[in-house]
Amino acid sequence: MDANVAAFTIKGGANGEISDGIIVIYNPNKTAATVSLPTGGWKVCVNDSQAGTQILDTITDGKATVNPISCMVLVQGATE
């Protein structure tokens, strides 16, 4: 991961969560950061301009690009 970038994973099933997993990535840098993701398709629910439960994008190539000074939340599996 790029310097200063923080990311963590929440495994599915925590506190009644129905997804297979959640990844939260924070990028405090002034340039975009690329973060490698575990295998599989990931649904973006939070990016630099929107946040919620709607799917904003899907990542299948194993790499998330997080814009400068922002965060991204990705969900694998069910979102509702």
Phi, psi and omega in degrees: 000154177294157178302144176074350181281135179240138179215147175213159182244139173246119180290147179302153178092349180290130176052037178082006179300135182262351180284167176281338179175159179228139174239132177243129182233130176247129177238101180273359184284164178274002176232158179297151179237142176250130183236132177285139181249155173299159181304144176118176178273138180235134180261127179274123178247343177222132174221197185290347183234347182217151176215141179164203180254353177286147178281120181268332183194165175232135179246124180237354184267004176083010180222128176255132175256116183257123182297162181300146176045057180204181175227167178219138175238126181240143182235137176248134181088208184297143176244354180228000000 
